[in-house]
Amino acid sequence: GVKLPDGMHPFALVRFDSKNSVDESLLQLQAATDAGIRFVLQGNSSAAAAALSTSISRYNERHPDARVLFLNYAAVDPALTNEACSFWHFRFDASADMRMHALTEVIRADKAVKRVYLIGQDYTFGRQVAQLARQQLSEKRPDVAVVGEV
């Protein structure tokens, strides 16, 4: 359990299956809050994370005595901590822009790099990485050519 000022409280990890669907994620959030669960963890989809974050913020406005905290361990859309930021959302993982910043800083320092080929997944994260790579490379190393992209 977890020791709090009023004594020991049980700690349990309860799984809910989102079925890789935003709508199902929201249904499962409803089931979790109905069960009194106050900490929600998710990380397999930035789209689901955005919907959960918005829904949890609304829930917390309506239920100030039963607030929920969203712990995001892998959904990395930069919007989740920028324009769609919520006080009730905490991300453990680096966003796409943070990751690309680190990679392009290495490329900036390595003058032997003259060309890059971008390989990205065909979903939000992959498209963001490709866009950020082009943007940050043009700012940091305009001499580096992007020779292809898939």
HELIX and SHEET records of a PDB file:
HELIX    1   1 VAL A   22  ASP A   34  1                                  13    
HELIX    2   2 SER A   46  ARG A   62  1                                  17    
HELIX    3   3 PRO A   78  THR A   81  5                                   4    
HELIX    4   4 ALA A   96  ALA A  109  1                                  14    
HELIX    5   5 THR A  124  LYS A  140  1                                  17    
SHEET    1   A 2 VAL A   2  LEU A   4  0                                        
SHEET    2   A 2 GLY A   7  HIS A   9 -1                                        
SHEET    1   B 3 PHE A  39  GLN A  42  0                                        
SHEET    2   B 3 LEU A  69  ASN A  72  1                                        
SHEET    3   B 3 HIS A  89  ARG A  91  1                                        
SHEET    1   C 2 ARG A 115  LEU A 118  0                                        
SHEET    2   C 2 ALA A 145  GLU A 149  1                                        
END                                                                             
